[in-house]
């Protein structure tokens, strides 16, 4: 049985990249990491546009996966989706995954965007959007461009405040994830929710 992962498992990053953007471009652009090629900022060259299109296709595929099944049975898909969503962002942003009563994804939306080190989050806006989406539960996520996934005291207080506010309208908060590069920290796994 041949799958894509075994078919390309022994192929180098630059050789695999050449299948997407061509040998010359892949050798010219690859500098030991794929991340810069798939980040959101590099869409001005044809090669980067192809990488951005590939990134978007993978995001859409993961989004489909999260819509099909209970999100709680697929935590790795959630983590993969968020890692890909935040890749290359040099600013903090706050994303909310809106879930139905069966914990399947309704929508994933970036509700707030901030600076390098902080984002202002408004509970009222999250509640409005949760009610508009008819969500039964939410998962919060934000990135730390610094590369450190540890939650700040402000992150913990915000999560507690949001959980209390959403409980008033019967919307559960299942988790808050912090993404820092490849690292993803879960408040639920840490016992912070």
Secondary structure, DSSP 4 states (H G I P E B T S, - for coil): ---HHHHSTTS-HHHHHHHHH-HHHHHHH-SS-SHHHHSTT--SSHHHHHHHHHHHHHHHHHHHHHHHS-GGG-HHHHHHHHHHHHTT--S-EEEEEEE-TTS-EEEEEEEEE--SS-----HHHHHHHHHHTT-SEEEEEEE-TTS--PPPHHHHHHHHHHHHHHHTTT-EEEEEEEEETTEEEEHHHHT--
